[in-house]
Amino acid sequence: MGLMDKVRNVAQGAAGKVKEATGRATGNDDLKNEGKADQGKSSLKQAGENIKDAFRD
């Protein structure tokens, strides 16, 4: 379960970067901000996974 969650978090972060870059290139501030939000969510989820791993070991 933990590995798949980590993979999903990385994928969400990558998708966020693509959204942000697309929003920046097209001048779409909503899309750019949505991409930044996705990256932030991904980072928080990844931090949570790292904490879980620390307590498992």
N, C-alpha and C positions, 0 to 999 in steps of 0.2 A: 504494500500500500504506500509506503513512504517514497519509494523510488518513482512510482507513477505520479504522485503528487508533485514531486520535484520537477519531473519532466513537464507536467502541465503548467507549472509556475514559470518555467523558462520559456515555454511556448507563448504564454500570455504576455510575458515581458517582451518577447520578440515581436509579437503582433502589435503591441503598444508602440514599439519603436517605428514600425512600418506606418501605423496610423499617424503618429506624430510627424514623420517625415513627409507623408502624403499631404497632411494638413498644412504643413509649412510650405510645401511646393505649390499648392493650389491656393494658398491664402485663406484656407478654411480654418478659422480659429477654433470652432467647435470640435472638429476632427482632431486637431492638434492637441487640444486639452483632453479629449477623450483618450488619446494615446498616452499622454502623460499620466492620466489617472490609472490606466491599465498597468503601466509600468510600476506605479506606486503600490497597487494592490499585489502585484507579483512579488515585489520586494518584501512586503509585509508577510505574505504567505510563506515565502522562502525563509524568512527569519523565524517564523513559527516552526517550520520543519526542522531548522537547525537546533532550536531549543528542545524539541521533542527528541531529536537524536542525542543531544547531550545528556538527557535524563535516562535514555535507554542504556547508554554505555556505562 
